[in-house]
Amino acid sequence: MKKISIRLAKDKDIPEIMEIIKSAKSRLKAAGSPQWQGIYPDENSFKTDIDKNWSYLLIVDKEIAGVAALMQIPEKSYEKIENGNWLQENNLHYTTIHRIAIADQFAGRHLATIFFQLLIEESKKLGFNQVRFDTHRLNYAMQHLGEKLSFQKRGIIYVNEYQDNARIAYQLIIDK
């Protein structure tokens, strides 16, 4: 049985993180999604995440298998939501999963599901009772993952980084 865990990323992990992101960008492009096809996410995104203790690595038998940000402050782009609403709308105490990617050599093993579950557990440990994320309408893998883990579609939000900037917003209320 493989040992799977998460840990906070460190600056020394950035080269490996960027390799994972480069591969993820290629997979998104091949799937027809315009998400991540520009500069973003770049090295500075991950340096900021590391500095704020938001960057988590998925570790499989001591190897880095994935990366994600677990933001622990309100996401500015979530302030306005269209075609829906947030559950516990006035509660601004939530985590947001961003910039999640699995390394090519670990693809196809359902590790994104495990990674999400571990990030949800980490959110609980940090004292949060809800988790949010957003994804592009053409990122079917992320949509499927969210639904598989009982996240609810809550509406449409808009991000600043892209021309095609509408994102499907998801939310999970968790028990502490």
C-alpha positions in Angstrom: 0.0 0.0 0.0 1.4 3.4 -1.0 1.7 6.1 1.7 -0.2 9.2 0.7 -0.1 12.5 2.6 0.1 16.2 2.1 2.6 18.7 3.3 3.2 22.4 2.9 5.4 23.3 0.0 8.8 25.0 0.4 10.7 27.3 -1.9 13.0 24.4 -2.9 9.9 22.6 -4.3 9.2 25.3 -6.9 11.1 23.8 -9.8 9.2 20.5 -9.4 5.9 22.4 -9.0 6.5 24.3 -12.2 7.1 21.0 -14.1 3.7 19.8 -12.8 2.1 23.0 -13.9 3.7 22.9 -17.3 2.3 19.3 -17.9 -1.1 20.3 -16.5 -1.3 23.3 -19.0 -0.6 20.8 -21.8 -3.4 18.4 -20.6 -5.9 21.3 -20.3 -5.0 22.4 -23.8 -5.4 18.9 -25.2 -8.8 18.7 -23.5 -9.9 21.9 -25.3 -9.9 24.1 -22.2 -8.5 27.7 -22.5 -7.8 27.6 -18.7 -4.1 28.2 -17.8 -3.1 28.8 -21.4 -1.3 32.0 -20.7 1.4 32.9 -18.2 -0.8 32.1 -15.2 -0.2 30.3 -12.9 3.4 31.4 -12.8 6.3 30.9 -10.4 5.3 34.0 -8.5 1.8 32.5 -7.8 3.4 29.6 -6.1 6.0 31.7 -4.2 3.1 33.8 -2.8 1.2 30.6 -1.9 4.3 29.3 -0.1 4.9 32.5 1.8 1.3 32.5 3.0 1.4 28.8 3.9 -1.3 28.0 1.3 0.8 25.8 -1.0 0.2 22.1 -0.4 1.9 19.1 -2.0 0.4 15.7 -2.5 3.1 13.2 -1.5 3.0 9.6 -2.7 5.7 7.4 -1.2 8.0 10.5 -0.6 7.5 11.7 -4.2 5.7 15.0 -5.1 2.6 13.9 -7.0 0.6 17.1 -7.0 0.2 20.7 -5.9 -2.7 22.9 -4.8 -3.3 26.2 -3.1 -5.6 26.1 -0.1 -6.4 29.8 0.4 -7.5 30.7 3.9 -8.9 34.2 3.3 -12.0 35.3 1.3 -11.5 35.1 -2.5 -12.1 38.5 -4.0 -13.7 37.1 -7.2 -16.3 35.3 -5.1 -17.8 38.5 -3.8 -20.2 38.6 -6.7 -21.9 35.5 -7.9 -24.4 35.3 -10.8 -27.2 32.7 -11.5 -27.1 31.5 -7.9 -25.8 32.2 -4.4 -23.5 30.9 -1.8 -24.8 28.8 1.1 -24.0 30.6 4.3 -23.5 33.6 2.2 -22.5 36.0 5.0 -20.0 33.5 6.3 -16.6 34.7 5.0 -14.7 31.9 6.9 -13.9 29.4 4.2 -11.0 27.9 2.3 -10.7 27.9 -1.5 -8.9 25.3 -3.5 -6.9 26.8 -6.4 -4.1 25.8 -8.8 -4.5 22.1 -8.3 -2.6 19.8 -10.6 -1.3 16.2 -10.6 2.1 15.2 -12.0 1.9 13.3 -15.3 3.5 10.2 -13.9 0.7 10.0 -11.3 -2.2 10.7 -13.7 -5.1 8.3 -14.0 -4.8 7.0 -10.4 -7.6 9.0 -8.9 -5.2 11.0 -6.8 -7.0 14.3 -7.4 -9.9 12.8 -5.5 -7.6 11.9 -2.6 -5.9 15.2 -2.7 -9.2 17.1 -2.5 -10.3 14.9 0.4 -7.0 15.6 2.2 -7.5 19.4 1.6 -11.0 19.2 2.9 -9.7 17.4 6.1 -6.9 20.1 6.4 -9.7 22.8 6.1 -11.4 21.2 9.1 -8.2 21.0 11.1 -7.7 24.7 10.4 -11.1 25.5 11.8 -13.1 26.0 8.6 -16.5 24.6 7.9 -16.8 25.2 4.1 -14.6 24.8 1.0 -15.0 26.5 -2.3 -13.4 26.2 -5.7 -14.2 27.3 -9.3 -13.4 26.0 -12.7 -13.8 26.8 -16.4 -17.0 25.5 -18.1 -14.8 23.3 -20.3 -12.8 21.7 -17.5 -15.0 18.7 -17.2 -12.5 16.8 -15.0 -12.8 19.4 -12.2 -16.5 19.6 -12.6 -16.8 15.8 -12.2 -14.4 15.8 -9.3 -16.5 18.4 -7.4 -19.7 16.6 -8.0 -18.2 13.3 -7.0 -17.1 14.8 -3.6 -20.6 16.3 -3.0 -19.7 20.0 -3.8 -22.7 21.9 -5.0 -22.7 24.2 -8.1 -23.6 27.6 -6.7 -23.4 29.9 -9.7 -21.0 31.8 -11.9 -18.1 34.0 -10.8 -15.6 35.9 -12.9 -11.8 35.9 -12.6 -9.5 38.7 -13.8 -6.8 36.6 -15.4 -8.5 35.6 -18.7 -10.6 36.9 -21.5 -12.9 33.9 -21.2 -13.2 34.6 -17.4 -16.5 33.0 -16.4 -16.1 30.2 -13.9 -18.5 27.7 -12.4 -18.4 28.1 -8.6 -18.7 25.2 -6.2 -19.1 25.0 -2.4 -19.1 22.2 0.2 -20.3 22.7 3.7 -18.3 20.4 6.0 -19.0 19.2 9.6 -16.3 20.1 12.0 
